[in-house]
Amino acid sequence: MMKAKELLNNTLKMLGYSDSDGNVELTSRIRNSAIVTINLVYGDLHRVVGNGEFEPIKSLEDEIKLPQKALGDVFAYGIAMHIARSENDGDQQQYYTMLYNARRAGLTGYGVVKNTWPRPEY
């Protein structure tokens, strides 16, 4: 698990939306849409790898309850995709959309693959 604020800060650093010391300064547009943006990605990934009913976050101090693989390998790319779009940063939006979709597809897997031929039921 990871706090939403930590995930958001890591994403903003990845996008380069920080100063030379790595300190993140939230613009009012990003701050006002952060919870909605995080919940968009959280809900999407919860449908893929989550357990139980989806409970959206209500503050940036809330924990994101997803497996580490989804948090570490996928989630930040989804947030980056949405933030870059809202900041009219087209090149980064395209790049992170491609990464998010590729990594998200990698989360779907099958524990057991059945090797069977389909048969009509009589």
C-alpha positions in Angstrom: 0.0 0.0 0.0 1.0 3.6 -0.6 -0.5 6.9 0.3 -2.0 8.8 -2.5 0.1 11.9 -1.8 3.3 9.9 -2.1 2.2 8.5 -5.4 1.2 11.9 -6.7 4.5 13.4 -5.7 6.5 10.6 -7.3 4.5 11.1 -10.5 5.0 14.8 -10.6 8.8 14.3 -10.2 8.7 11.7 -13.0 7.0 14.3 -15.2 9.6 16.8 -14.4 7.1 19.1 -12.7 9.5 19.9 -9.8 12.3 22.3 -9.1 16.0 21.5 -9.4 16.1 20.0 -5.8 13.2 17.7 -6.6 10.6 19.6 -4.6 7.1 19.4 -6.0 5.0 22.4 -6.2 1.3 21.6 -6.8 -0.4 24.0 -9.2 -3.9 24.9 -8.3 -5.2 22.9 -11.3 -3.3 19.8 -10.3 -4.2 20.2 -6.6 -7.9 20.7 -7.4 -8.1 17.6 -9.7 -5.7 15.3 -7.9 -8.2 13.1 -6.0 -10.4 12.7 -9.1 -7.4 11.9 -11.3 -6.1 9.3 -8.8 -9.5 7.7 -8.4 -9.8 7.4 -12.2 -6.6 5.3 -12.4 -7.4 3.6 -9.0 -10.8 2.4 -10.2 -9.4 1.2 -13.5 -6.6 -0.8 -11.9 -8.9 -2.1 -9.2 -11.1 -3.7 -11.9 -8.0 -5.5 -13.2 -6.2 -6.6 -10.0 -8.2 -5.5 -7.0 -10.1 -7.6 -4.5 -13.5 -6.8 -3.1 -15.5 -3.6 -3.7 -13.8 -0.5 -4.9 -13.6 2.3 -2.3 -12.3 5.6 -3.8 -10.0 7.8 -1.9 -11.3 10.9 -0.2 -8.1 12.7 0.6 -4.4 12.5 -0.4 -3.6 10.9 3.0 -5.7 7.8 2.1 -3.9 4.6 1.3 -4.1 3.0 -2.2 -4.9 -0.6 -1.7 -3.5 -2.5 -4.7 -0.8 -5.1 -5.2 2.7 -3.7 -5.3 3.1 -4.6 -8.9 0.2 -2.3 -9.9 1.4 0.5 -7.6 5.1 0.3 -8.6 4.8 -0.6 -12.3 1.6 0.9 -13.6 -0.2 3.4 -11.4 2.1 6.4 -11.8 2.0 6.2 -15.6 -1.8 6.4 -15.4 -1.7 9.5 -13.2 1.0 11.0 -15.4 -1.1 10.5 -18.5 -4.0 12.4 -17.0 -1.9 15.2 -15.5 0.0 15.7 -18.7 -3.3 16.0 -20.6 -4.7 18.6 -18.1 -1.5 20.6 -18.5 -1.6 20.5 -22.3 1.6 18.6 -22.4 0.9 16.5 -25.5 4.2 14.7 -25.9 4.3 13.4 -22.4 0.6 12.6 -22.5 1.1 10.3 -25.5 4.2 8.7 -24.0 2.6 8.0 -20.6 -0.6 6.8 -22.3 1.4 4.2 -24.3 3.3 3.1 -21.2 0.2 2.9 -19.0 -1.7 0.8 -21.5 1.2 -1.5 -22.1 1.9 -2.0 -18.3 -1.8 -2.3 -17.5 -2.1 -5.1 -20.1 0.8 -6.9 -18.4 -1.2 -7.0 -15.2 -3.8 -9.2 -16.7 -2.7 -12.8 -16.6 -4.0 -16.2 -16.2 -3.0 -18.4 -13.3 -3.9 -21.6 -15.1 -4.2 -22.0 -18.8 -6.5 -24.8 -19.8 -5.5 -26.8 -22.8 -8.9 -28.0 -24.0 -10.9 -28.2 -27.2 -14.3 -26.6 -27.1 -17.1 -29.2 -27.3 -20.7 -28.6 -28.0 -23.0 -29.6 -25.2 -25.5 -32.4 -26.0 
